[in-house]
Amino acid sequence: MPDIREKIEDDRGLLKKIQLIVPGFRGYRIREDLRDSDRILRAEIAKRLAQQRAQLEDARKALVRENPMSKALEDIGGAISAMKRVEGEIQHAEVGYSGIAADVRFKQDEIYNLYDYDISILESIAFIDQALVHIPSLVRSGNDADLRSSINTVMDRVTGLEERFKRRKATITGTGL
């Protein structure tokens, strides 16, 4: 994925370029652009997680058709719920605001670090993709034990993503997990 920070810098309009010249406003403009980059990146992460959740929902529908008594149905439901929760947390997370009366103030390098943290979270999404790849064929095969094992792997990876995101939140608030 291309670095969104560079894209936002390249797409600055005239007003934003002028703001970079005005003394005292340059740092504000740069931090705002970094926050925009982070927000766009988190929206992409949430979108990809929603796509993965849709894959699991499709697998659940297929499983209901193929084997409505499968014990894996409960496992898939739990994974879908976890994905919805994490997706919401990511989509609505703090962006490192540094306004005049902000509760938590951020310096430019701290916002860069948040963006880098979110890039690492995007890598976790790819890790979940690897676990999801086998689920449709396992649903068709009727092998409930292997399907449940695969779903548990997905759930473990979603839990790992959630933990990584909690560490991001702890970094923002300075509470340190």
Residue pairs with C-beta under 8 A, 6 or more apart in sequence:
1 44
1 119
1 122
4 37
4 40
4 41
4 115
5 33
5 34
5 37
5 115
7 37
8 33
8 36
8 37
8 40
9 33
12 20
12 33
16 29
16 33
19 25
19 26
19 28
19 29
20 26
20 29
20 30
27 108
30 108
31 96
31 98
31 106
31 108
31 111
34 96
34 108
34 111
34 112
34 115
35 95
35 96
35 97
35 111
37 115
38 95
38 96
38 111
38 114
38 115
38 118
39 95
41 115
41 118
41 119
41 122
42 90
42 91
42 93
42 95
42 118
43 91
44 122
45 90
45 118
45 121
45 122
45 125
46 87
46 88
46 90
46 91
48 122
48 125
49 83
49 86
49 87
49 90
49 125
49 128
49 161
50 87
52 83
52 125
52 128
52 129
52 132
53 80
53 83
53 84
53 87
55 132
55 135
55 136
56 76
56 79
56 80
56 83
56 132
56 135
56 154
57 80
58 136
59 76
59 135
59 136
59 139
60 73
60 76
60 77
60 80
62 136
62 139
62 140
63 70
63 72
63 73
63 76
63 139
63 147
64 73
66 139
66 140
66 142
67 142
67 144
70 144
70 147
71 144
71 148
72 144
72 147
72 148
72 151
75 148
75 151
75 152
75 155
76 151
78 155
79 151
79 154
79 155
79 158
82 155
82 158
82 159
82 162
83 158
85 162
86 158
86 161
86 162
86 165
89 162
89 165
90 121
90 165
93 165
93 168
93 169
94 104
94 169
94 172
95 114
96 106
96 110
96 111
96 114
96 172
97 104
97 106
98 105
98 106
98 107
104 172
104 173
104 174
106 114
113 171
114 168
114 171
114 172
117 167
117 168
117 171
118 168
120 164
121 161
121 164
121 165
121 168
124 157
124 160
124 161
124 164
125 161
127 157
127 160
128 154
128 157
128 158
128 161
131 150
131 153
131 154
131 157
132 154
134 150
135 147
135 150
135 151
135 154
138 146
138 147
138 150
139 147
141 147
166 177
167 177
170 176
170 177
